């Protein structure tokens, strides 16, 4: 798979812009953790690596394909979303740009897309369509497909973690349930690839086995990270609720 020529330049420009906005925020005295800058650069680097790393030199064809897609569609989106780029933009844009971004994020189409079940259907449903529907075999080698998987992965991770402002922030129960359902759908698809490759393709059994294992265990690793982030959000929410309740009781007994 060839790397689209503008992609590395575009990614570097986005990372430089992110860093400049974060530096501007810090100069005016606002707090913005450096780990978010590092996360944004890491996510951008992983996206470029999904294209640029010569996976096919080290791995069998379908396993190499799976490594690239796993990197772009599941691994890269996590640090990018945790970097909170929408929040950074809202805090650094001039008022007209901020109002436009708020209108966009609160629009009905965006609000529908970032519902966790909808985002999961787009992401996991797209994988089932790719690997189980009789799509043209050329799609599996298209750079546009990898970019689509990256975009779908970002959408799913953004909707699931909800660390940036959105119109209606779903509760942890909805997001946790969606993660479990998406993980199950991903695991079943990976297991199905153990014996039967995508329609219209021909791969050796050893290649199918290694690709299925990579998809299964690699997906598990990313989903565990997402579950840990959700667990930390629950823990912080419970702590805030406990402190508020304790403060109310202290005020009532004073």
Secondary structure, DSSP 8 states (H G I E B T S, - for coil): ----HHHHHHHHHHHHHHHHHHHHHHHTT----HHHHHHHHHHHHHHHHHHHS-HHHHS-HHHHHHHHHHIIIIIHHHHHHHTTHHHHHHHHS-HHHHHHHHHHHTSHHHHHHTSHHHHHHHHHHHHHHHHHS---GGGGG-HHHHHHHHHHHHHHHHHHH--S--SS---HHHHHHHHHHHHHHHHHHHHHTTT--STT----HHHHHHHHHHHHHHHHHHHHHHHHHHHHHHHHHHHHHHHHHHHHHHHHH-
